Amino acid sequence: MSSTVKYSLAIVLFLVLGFGIVMYIQSEPSQNQIFESQIVSLDDGFGYKILRGEKIVIVQEFVPGLPGKQQFVSKEEAQKTANLVLSKLEEGKSPILLPADLAKLNISTQVGH
């Protein structure tokens, strides 16, 4: 399978997953609609969780929107990304992030990390 096909499949998977999460979030009662983030320390970097109340809605161990499994290199980068996802969720938008979103946040995209 070529890398273009793998990259395309990864993007489609992220889109479908994001759409499913948004639909799931919107189908639940409106109580407890406040979202928050938690930064998690991983073996080779950082990730984040998005919670609504005590319920975990998203667990993101890798930089979203990029091929491969690259973890965030700092807590600050993970937090900036989580904040963007939070703002999208609070606006009722899909939490999916694209490479352009990460570029605006100056997120490191080091291959092999």
Secondary structure, DSSP 8 states (H G I E B T S, - for coil): --HHHHHHHHHHHHHHHHHHHHHHHHHS-STT--EEEEEEEETTEEEEEEEETTEEEEEE-S-TTSSS---BSSHHHHHHHHHHHHHHHHTT------HHHHHHTT----TT-
